Amino acid sequence: MNITEKDNQNPTIFLKQYPIPVVALCGLILGGLLHAFYNSETGHIAWLVTLLVGGSPIVWQTFRGILHKHFASDIVAMMAIIASIILNDAFPGVIIVLMQSGGKALEDYAYKRATSSLDVLLSRSPKTAIRKEDHVLNTINVSDIQVNDVLVIRPGDLIPVDGNIVSSEAHIDESSLTGEPLSRTKKLGDQVFSGTVNVGKAFEIRATKRSEESQYSKIVKLVKKAQEEKAPIQRLADKYAVWFTPLTLGISAIGWLLTNNFETILSVLVVATPCSLIFATPVAIISGINKAAKAGIIVKSGSAIEQVGKTEVVVFDKTGTITFGTPNVERIISFGDVPPDEILRKTASLEQLSSHPIATMITRKGEEKFGRLQIPKNFREISGAGVEGYVEGEYILVGAPSIFENLGSEISKYFGDVNNQIKTEGRMIAFVGINNKLSGAIVFGDKIRLEVPQMIQNLKKDGIKQTILLTGDNFVNAKNIAAEAGMSSFKAELLPEQKVVEIKKLKQSFDTVIMVGDGINDAPALAASTVGIAMGSRGTAISAEAADVVLLVDNVSKVANTIEIGKRTITVAKQSIFVGLGLSFVLMGIAALGYLPPAIGALLQEGLDISVILNALRAR
């Protein structure tokens, strides 16, 4: 249990966070006890004080919302509170205060409970760096980095600021920025960007920009801009309030004309206070949020779970979302008499001594197929190009075409056709030479997640009209992945700001657009979409922060689960709303005829509350 969860369970903290429902409940009980065991006048005074203390903030907040053109379900409750004060009938007013403030406290609690689970994810952003000064290493805050500072980047570290490499070569995973799944080898003088990851040995950079000017900071600014431009979402309850509130006022007027009694107006307002709107939506949302949490899905707001249930288009990033985000050995090509399995066994044995991510993939594939591998001799890395050494007495050379130039005419026989074919497929290739003869090649690619095709089919069954791939990766890769997944369309080679533009275009045609991503480059698009869903288990802090929903499980099919839970939540909430409003209209009719005193109406409304809550709990 984290600190936030402990705080939510602490009575003192709860009282500070939600004073109005606590005051209303205590005042209601105290007034009832005084009314029953002392005298009715003292009990009435206790209720009136409670009504004034608890009702005044609600009236002010609702009135302020009206001034800002926020026409919500709170208006009827506000009028009922005011009428109770004017008519000196405090008991029904206190009931309204308890219902109104209690519903908001429930929804706020659900939001805080969800966001508290993101603390670990949001701690992933680079906050400290190691600065090298006079051969001494000091840990400093990222904000204290100055231009020309020499920084040490350890294996696995996020690069904190933009800079240039000033030591040995480095292997950098830039997938979170570019969408390219294969790590890049960078040499002395090459530029590196903040937010990318060192997947090789430690190296040093010289900072060329301060933290606030680096690439990561630019992405953060894009996210903030997208969030500021995001239009406010009208909640489900408020949509019904648009017509329910004027209708309630009309029935109140009719009741007064029929009975010529102002108590009738209060009676109608009390039974018309839309408890089905106040309670049904937040209770259903809490149930939906809890159900999602059990499935490893963190929903950060009530509006998010409402919106996912109404979406018709889902947009996906490619690398790390639709695909695994890491290169894998796809196939072995033999150019002669050496079988593919033998090429893999010898290459994997040699690559055991290399720290390059591609070498790791080859070694892993070899170990999976053959178990124990041979130990190479005279191993040597060829900077930025490949490796060489001896396995079982045979000379093995693995790497880029440039290291095979001494083979002469044999190079052109294979490199041209194979290279063109692999580029067409959007794959990466490493060539293998055995005893100074070009023997074969190993093809790498970023594999699509196994669950993706079925997920896309499930989304179509759930009423999703379009599934779209947006990626910073190249056109060929994007085309192949989109086709394999069964998506409607795709767009490739997009910068972060271009993804935002595409999301905005979709929002012109669809009311609700879901964006799913995991990288830094996805964060602005996640913020710009109606609902952003981040792959949190391996994603970046900025994407988790920008998103409305975070998948704690590394399984993109949870997107379909999220939408199903959202649809279920909205269905149950609407059922509660329709039943609750229907019964409220019946009670309003009785009250308008003068047959329902305000106090009795308040008690009946409480019974209606309980039935609405019990029904809304079915969303779990």
C-alpha positions in Angstrom: 0.0 0.0 0.0 1.4 3.4 -0.9 1.2 6.6 1.0 -1.7 8.0 -1.0 -3.8 4.9 -0.2 -3.0 5.1 3.5 -4.0 8.8 3.5 -7.4 7.9 1.9 -8.1 5.5 4.7 -7.1 8.0 7.5 -10.3 9.5 9.0 -8.6 12.9 9.7 -7.3 13.1 6.1 -10.7 12.1 4.7 -12.4 14.8 6.8 -10.0 17.5 5.4 -10.5 16.3 1.8 -14.3 15.8 2.0 -15.6 18.1 4.8 -19.1 18.7 3.4 -20.4 15.1 3.3 -18.9 14.5 6.7 -20.5 17.6 8.2 -23.9 16.8 6.5 -23.9 13.2 7.8 -23.0 14.2 11.3 -25.5 17.1 11.4 -28.2 14.8 10.0 -27.6 12.3 12.8 -27.3 14.9 15.5 -30.4 16.7 14.5 -32.3 13.4 14.4 -31.1 12.4 17.9 -32.0 15.8 19.3 -35.4 15.7 17.6 -36.2 12.3 19.0 -34.7 12.5 22.6 -34.7 16.3 23.5 -37.0 18.5 21.5 -38.0 19.1 17.9 -36.9 22.8 17.9 -33.3 22.0 19.0 -33.2 19.3 16.4 -34.4 21.7 13.7 -31.8 24.2 14.7 -29.0 21.5 14.3 -30.4 20.7 10.8 -30.6 24.4 9.8 -27.0 25.0 10.9 -25.9 21.9 9.0 -27.8 23.1 6.0 -26.3 26.6 6.0 -22.7 25.3 6.6 -22.8 22.4 4.2 -25.2 24.0 1.6 -23.5 27.4 1.1 -20.4 26.0 -0.6 -22.6 23.9 -2.9 -24.8 26.8 -3.8 -21.8 29.0 -4.5 -19.9 26.4 -6.6 -23.0 25.7 -8.7 -23.7 29.4 -9.2 -20.2 30.0 -10.2 -20.5 27.2 -12.7 -23.6 28.8 -14.2 -21.7 32.0 -14.6 -19.1 30.0 -16.6 -22.0 28.5 -18.7 -21.7 25.1 -17.1 -25.3 23.8 -17.2 -25.1 20.8 -14.9 -27.2 18.4 -12.8 -26.2 20.4 -9.7 -28.7 23.2 -10.5 -31.8 21.4 -9.2 -30.0 20.5 -6.0 -28.9 24.1 -5.6 -32.5 25.3 -6.0 -33.7 22.7 -3.5 -31.2 23.9 -0.9 -32.1 27.5 -1.4 -35.8 26.7 -1.1 -35.2 24.7 2.1 -33.4 27.7 3.6 -36.1 30.2 2.5 -39.0 28.0 3.8 -37.1 27.1 7.0 -37.6 23.4 6.2 -34.1 22.2 6.9 -34.4 18.4 7.0 -34.9 17.8 3.3 -32.2 20.4 2.5 -29.7 18.5 4.6 -30.6 15.3 2.7 -29.9 17.1 -0.5 -26.5 18.4 0.7 -25.5 14.9 1.8 -26.5 13.4 -1.6 -24.9 16.1 -3.6 -21.6 16.3 -1.8 -21.4 12.5 -1.3 -21.7 11.9 -5.0 -18.8 14.3 -5.8 -16.7 12.8 -3.0 -17.2 9.3 -4.4 -16.1 10.4 -7.9 -13.1 12.3 -6.5 -12.0 9.3 -4.4 -12.1 7.1 -7.5 -9.9 9.5 -9.4 -7.3 9.7 -6.6 -7.3 6.0 -6.1 -6.5 5.5 -9.8 -3.8 8.1 -10.2 -2.0 6.9 -7.0 -1.0 3.7 -8.9 1.1 5.7 -11.3 3.8 6.9 -8.9 6.3 4.3 -10.1 5.7 5.0 -13.7 6.1 8.7 -13.4 9.4 8.3 -11.6 11.0 7.1 -14.8 11.8 10.5 -16.3 15.4 11.5 -16.0 15.8 13.6 -12.8 19.6 13.2 -12.1 22.7 12.9 -14.1 26.4 12.0 -13.5 28.8 14.9 -14.3 32.5 14.3 -14.8 34.7 17.1 -13.3 38.5 16.7 -13.0 38.2 12.9 -13.2 35.6 13.0 -10.3 32.0 11.8 -10.8 29.3 13.9 -9.2 25.5 13.2 -9.2 23.6 16.4 -10.0 20.0 17.3 -10.8 19.2 17.4 -14.5 18.1 21.0 -14.1 21.7 21.9 -13.0 23.3 20.6 -16.2 25.1 23.3 -18.2 26.2 23.4 -21.8 29.6 21.8 -22.3 29.3 19.7 -19.1 30.7 16.2 -19.6 28.2 13.5 -18.5 28.6 9.8 -18.0 25.8 7.7 -19.4 25.7 4.3 -17.7 24.1 1.1 -19.2 20.3 1.4 -19.1 20.3 5.1 -18.3 18.0 7.6 -20.0 20.1 10.3 -21.6 19.1 13.5 -19.7 20.0 16.2 -22.2 20.9 16.5 -25.9 24.7 16.2 -26.5 27.5 14.8 -28.6 29.5 11.6 -27.8 33.0 12.4 -26.6 34.2 8.8 -25.8 33.8 5.4 -27.3 30.9 4.4 -29.6 27.5 3.9 -28.0 24.4 1.8 -28.7 21.3 3.9 -28.3 17.6 2.9 -28.3 15.8 5.8 -29.9 12.5 3.9 -30.4 10.7 6.1 -27.9 11.5 9.1 -30.1 11.6 7.8 -33.6 9.6 4.6 -33.5 12.5 2.7 -35.1 12.8 -0.6 -33.1 16.4 -1.3 -33.9 19.1 0.4 -31.7 21.6 2.7 -33.4 25.3 2.6 -33.1 26.8 6.1 -32.7 30.4 7.1 -32.8 32.6 9.9 -31.5 31.0 13.3 -32.3 27.5 11.9 -33.1 24.5 13.6 -31.6 22.3 11.9 -29.0 18.9 13.1 -27.7 17.4 13.3 -24.2 14.9 10.6 -23.4 16.6 7.9 -25.4 18.2 4.9 -23.7 21.8 3.6 -23.5 21.5 -0.1 -24.3 25.2 -0.7 -24.6 28.3 0.1 -22.5 28.9 3.3 -20.5 29.9 6.3 -22.6 30.4 10.0 -22.2 28.6 13.0 -23.9 29.2 16.7 -23.9 25.9 18.6 -23.3 24.9 20.8 -26.1 21.7 22.0 -24.6 20.3 22.6 -21.1 17.5 20.4 -19.9 14.7 22.8 -20.7 16.0 23.1 -24.3 16.5 19.4 -25.0 14.3 17.1 -27.1 12.6 15.6 -24.0 11.6 19.0 -22.8 10.2 19.9 -26.2 8.0 16.8 -26.1 6.8 17.8 -22.6 5.9 21.3 -24.0 4.0 19.7 -26.9 2.1 17.6 -24.3 1.1 20.6 -22.2 0.0 22.5 -25.3 -2.1 19.6 -26.4 -3.7 19.3 -23.0 -4.5 23.0 -22.8 -6.2 22.8 -26.3 -8.2 19.7 -25.3 -11.9 20.6 -25.3 -13.7 19.9 -22.0 -15.9 16.8 -22.1 -19.5 17.0 -21.2 -20.2 14.4 -18.6 -23.0 11.8 -19.1 -25.1 13.3 -16.1 -24.8 16.8 -17.4 -26.2 15.8 -20.8 -29.4 14.6 -19.2 -29.5 17.7 -16.9 -29.8 19.9 -20.0 -33.5 18.9 -20.5 -34.2 17.5 -17.0 -33.7 20.8 -15.1 -36.1 23.0 -17.2 -38.7 20.2 -17.0 -38.4 20.2 -13.2 -38.9 23.9 -13.0 -42.0 23.6 -15.2 -43.5 20.9 -12.9 -42.7 23.0 -9.9 -44.5 26.0 -11.4 -47.5 23.8 -12.2 -47.5 22.4 -8.6 -47.6 26.0 -7.2 -50.4 26.9 -9.6 -52.4 23.9 -8.5 -51.9 24.2 -4.7 -50.9 27.9 -4.3 -48.4 26.6 -1.7 -44.7 27.3 -1.8 -44.1 24.0 0.1 -45.2 22.2 -3.1 -42.3 23.8 -4.9 -39.9 22.5 -2.3 -41.5 19.0 -2.4 -41.1 18.9 -6.2 -37.5 20.1 -6.0 -36.6 17.6 -3.3 -37.9 14.5 -5.2 -36.6 15.9 -8.4 -33.0 16.3 -7.1 -31.4 14.0 -9.7 -29.9 11.4 -7.3 -29.8 9.0 -10.3 -27.5 11.5 -12.0 -25.6 12.4 -8.8 -25.0 8.8 -7.7 -25.5 6.5 -10.7 -22.6 7.8 -12.8 -19.9 8.0 -10.1 -20.9 4.6 -8.5 -20.9 2.9 -11.9 -17.6 4.7 -12.7 -16.0 3.5 -9.5 -17.1 0.0 -10.2 -15.8 0.2 -13.7 -12.5 1.7 -12.5 -12.1 -1.1 -9.9 -12.9 -3.8 -12.5 -10.3 -2.3 -14.8 -7.7 -2.1 -12.0 -8.1 -5.8 -11.4 -7.2 -6.4 -15.0 -4.1 -4.2 -14.8 -5.8 -1.2 -16.4 -5.4 2.2 -14.5 -8.2 4.7 -15.5 -7.2 8.2 -14.3 -10.6 9.9 -14.5 -14.3 9.3 -14.6 -14.7 11.0 -18.0 -12.1 8.7 -19.5 -14.0 5.5 -18.8 -17.2 7.2 -20.1 -15.5 8.2 -23.4 -13.8 4.8 -24.2 -17.3 3.3 -24.2 -18.4 5.6 -26.9 -15.4 5.6 -29.3 -15.6 4.6 -32.9 -11.9 5.0 -33.9 -8.7 3.7 -32.2 -5.3 4.9 -33.3 -2.2 2.9 -32.5 1.5 3.6 -32.4 3.7 0.8 -33.9 6.9 0.2 -32.0 6.4 -1.1 -28.5 2.6 -1.0 -28.9 1.6 -3.1 -31.9 5.0 -4.7 -32.1 7.3 -5.9 -29.2 9.7 -3.0 -29.8 12.8 -5.1 -29.9 14.5 -6.7 -32.9 14.3 -10.5 -33.3 16.0 -13.0 -35.6 13.4 -13.6 -38.3 15.2 -16.0 -40.7 18.6 -17.2 -41.8 19.5 -17.0 -45.6 22.2 -19.4 -46.9 24.2 -18.3 -50.0 25.9 -21.7 -50.5 26.4 -25.1 -49.1 26.4 -24.1 -45.4 22.9 -24.9 -43.9 21.0 -22.1 -42.2 21.2 -23.8 -38.8 25.0 -24.1 -39.0 25.2 -20.4 -39.9 23.1 -19.5 -36.8 25.1 -21.8 -34.5 28.5 -20.4 -35.5 27.3 -16.8 -35.5 25.6 -17.2 -32.1 28.8 -18.7 -30.7 30.9 -15.8 -31.9 28.4 -13.1 -30.8 28.4 -14.3 -27.2 31.3 -11.9 -26.5 29.6 -8.8 -28.0 27.5 -6.4 -26.0 25.6 -5.1 -29.0 21.8 -5.5 -28.7 21.8 -7.3 -32.1 24.5 -9.7 -30.9 22.3 -10.4 -27.8 19.4 -11.3 -30.1 21.5 -13.7 -32.2 23.0 -15.4 -29.1 19.5 -15.8 -27.5 18.2 -17.4 -30.7 21.2 -19.7 -30.9 20.8 -20.8 -27.2 17.1 -21.4 -27.8 17.8 -23.7 -30.7 21.0 -25.4 -29.7 21.4 -25.0 -26.0 25.1 -24.8 -25.2 27.2 -22.8 -27.7 30.9 -23.0 -28.5 33.4 -20.5 -27.0 35.0 -18.3 -29.7 38.7 -17.5 -29.9 40.6 -14.4 -30.9 37.3 -12.4 -30.7 37.4 -8.8 -31.9 34.8 -6.1 -32.5 35.1 -4.0 -35.6 34.0 -0.5 -34.5 30.5 0.2 -35.8 30.5 -2.5 -38.4 30.6 -6.0 -37.0 32.7 -8.7 -35.2 35.2 -11.4 -36.1 36.8 -14.4 -34.5 37.3 -18.2 -34.6 34.7 -20.8 -33.8 35.8 -24.5 -33.9 38.8 -23.5 -35.9 36.9 -21.6 -38.6 37.2 -17.9 -39.2 33.8 -16.2 -38.8 33.0 -12.6 -39.9 29.6 -11.0 -39.1 28.4 -7.5 -39.9 27.7 -4.8 -42.5 28.5 -5.1 -46.2 31.5 -2.7 -45.7 33.6 -5.3 -43.9 33.3 -7.8 -46.7 34.9 -5.7 -49.5 38.0 -7.9 -49.6 35.8 -10.7 -51.1 35.7 -8.8 -54.4 33.2 -9.8 -57.1 31.4 -12.3 -54.8 30.0 -9.3 -52.9 27.9 -8.0 -55.7 26.5 -11.4 -56.5 24.4 -11.4 -53.3 24.4 -7.9 -51.7 22.4 -6.1 -54.4 19.4 -8.4 -54.6 19.3 -9.4 -50.9 19.8 -5.8 -49.7 17.0 -4.5 -52.0 14.7 -7.3 -50.9 15.3 -6.7 -47.2 14.8 -3.0 -47.6 11.5 -3.6 -49.4 10.4 -5.7 -46.4 11.5 -3.0 -44.0 14.0 -5.3 -42.2 17.6 -5.1 -41.1 20.3 -7.6 -42.2 23.7 -8.8 -41.0 25.9 -10.8 -43.4 28.0 -13.8 -42.3 31.3 -15.0 -43.8 32.9 -18.3 -43.0 36.6 -18.8 -43.9 36.7 -15.7 -46.1 33.6 -16.8 -48.1 30.3 -15.1 -48.0 28.1 -17.8 -46.6 24.7 -16.3 -45.6 22.8 -13.5 -43.9 20.7 -13.1 -40.8 17.4 -11.0 -41.1 16.0 -9.1 -38.2 12.6 -7.5 -37.7 10.3 -6.2 -35.0 7.6 -8.8 -34.7 4.0 -8.0 -34.3 2.5 -9.0 -30.9 0.7 -12.3 -31.2 -2.5 -10.9 -29.7 -2.9 -8.0 -32.1 -4.8 -9.5 -35.0 -7.4 -11.0 -32.7 -7.6 -7.7 -30.8 -8.3 -5.8 -34.0 -11.1 -8.3 -34.8 -12.6 -7.9 -31.4 -12.5 -4.1 -31.7 -14.5 -4.3 -35.0 -17.0 -6.5 -33.3 -17.4 -3.9 -30.5 -18.4 -1.3 -33.0 -15.0 0.3 -33.7 -15.2 1.7 -37.3 -11.5 2.5 -37.9 -8.2 1.2 -36.5 -5.3 3.3 -37.7 -1.5 3.0 -37.3 0.5 6.2 -36.8 4.3 5.7 -36.5 7.6 7.4 -36.9 9.0 4.3 -38.5 9.6 4.0 -42.3 6.8 3.5 -44.8 7.5 -0.1 -45.7 7.6 -1.3 -42.1 4.4 0.5 -41.3 2.6 -0.9 -44.4 3.6 -4.5 -43.6 2.7 -4.2 -39.9 -0.7 -2.6 -40.6 -1.5 -5.3 -43.1 -0.5 -8.1 -40.8 -2.5 -6.6 -38.0 -5.6 -6.1 -40.1 -5.9 -2.4 -39.6 -7.9 0.0 -41.6 -5.1 2.4 -42.6 -1.7 3.7 -41.6 0.6 6.7 -41.8 4.4 6.5 -41.4 7.5 8.7 -40.8 5.6 11.0 -38.5 7.2 13.5 -36.1 5.5 13.9 -32.7 3.8 17.2 -33.8 2.6 15.5 -37.0 0.9 12.8 -35.0 -1.0 15.5 -33.1 -2.1 17.0 -36.4 -3.5 13.6 -37.5 -5.3 13.1 -34.2 -6.9 16.6 -34.6 -8.1 15.7 -38.2 -9.8 12.5 -36.8 -11.5 14.5 -34.1 -13.2 16.6 -36.8 -14.9 13.5 -38.1 -15.3 11.5 -34.8 -16.6 12.7 -31.4 -14.2 10.3 -29.5 -10.7 9.3 -30.6 -8.6 6.9 -28.7 -4.8 7.0 -29.1 -2.6 4.1 -27.9 1.1 4.5 -27.5 4.2 4.0 -25.3 7.0 6.2 -26.4 8.0 9.8 -25.7 7.0 10.6 -29.3 3.5 9.4 -28.6 2.9 11.6 -25.6 1.6 14.7 -27.4 -0.8 12.6 -29.5 -2.0 10.9 -26.3 -2.7 14.2 -24.7 -4.4 15.6 -27.9 -6.8 12.6 -28.2 -10.1 12.3 -26.5 -8.7 9.4 -24.5 -5.0 8.5 -24.5 -4.0 4.9 -23.5 -0.4 4.4 -22.6 1.5 1.1 -22.4 2.8 1.7 -18.9 4.7 -1.5 -18.1 7.5 -0.6 -20.6 6.5 2.9 -21.6 8.0 6.2 -20.7 7.0 8.5 -17.8 5.8 11.3 -20.1 3.5 9.0 -22.0 2.0 7.7 -18.8 1.5 11.2 -17.5 -0.1 12.4 -20.8 -2.5 9.5 -21.0 -5.9 9.1 -19.5 -5.6 5.3 -19.2 -2.4 3.3 -18.4 -2.0 -0.4 -19.1 0.2 -1.9 -16.3 0.3 -5.2 -18.1 2.5 -5.4 -21.3 -0.5 -6.7 -23.4 -2.0 -4.4 -26.0 -5.2 -6.5 -26.1 -6.1 -4.8 -22.8 -7.2 -1.9 -25.1 -10.2 -4.0 -26.1 -10.9 -4.9 -22.5 -10.8 -1.2 -21.6 -13.4 -0.4 -24.2 -15.6 -3.3 -23.1 -15.4 -2.2 -19.5 -16.3 1.4 -20.6 -19.3 0.2 -22.7 -20.5 -1.9 -19.7 -20.1 1.0 -17.3 -22.0 3.4 -19.5 -24.8 0.8 -20.1 -25.3 0.3 -16.3 -25.1 4.0 -15.6 -27.8 4.8 -18.2 -30.0 2.0 -16.8 -29.8 3.6 -13.4 -30.4 7.1 -14.8 -33.5 6.1 -16.8 -35.0 4.1 -13.9 -34.1 6.8 -11.4 -35.4 9.7 -13.5 -38.6 7.7 -14.3 -39.4 7.2 -10.6 -38.5 10.9 -9.9 -41.1 12.0 -12.4 -43.7 9.8 -10.7 -42.9 11.4 -7.3 -42.8 14.9 -8.9 -46.3 14.3 -10.2 -47.5 13.3 -6.7 -45.7 16.2 -5.1 -47.1 18.7 -7.6 -50.6 17.7 -6.6 -49.8 18.5 -3.0 -49.8 14.9 -1.7 -46.1 14.6 -0.8 -44.6 16.7 2.1 -40.9 17.7 1.6 -39.7 15.5 4.5 -41.5 12.4 3.2 -40.2 13.2 -0.3 -36.6 13.4 1.1 -36.9 9.9 2.7 -38.4 8.4 -0.5 -35.5 10.0 -2.4 -33.1 8.2 0.0 -34.7 4.9 -0.8 -34.4 5.7 -4.5 -30.7 6.5 -3.9 -30.1 3.0 -2.4 -31.7 1.3 -5.4 -29.7 3.4 -7.9 -26.5 2.6 -6.1 -27.2 -1.1 -5.9 -27.9 -1.2 -9.7 -24.8 0.9 -10.5 -22.6 -1.6 -8.6 -23.4 -4.1 -11.3 -20.7 -2.4 -13.4 -18.2 -4.4 -11.4 
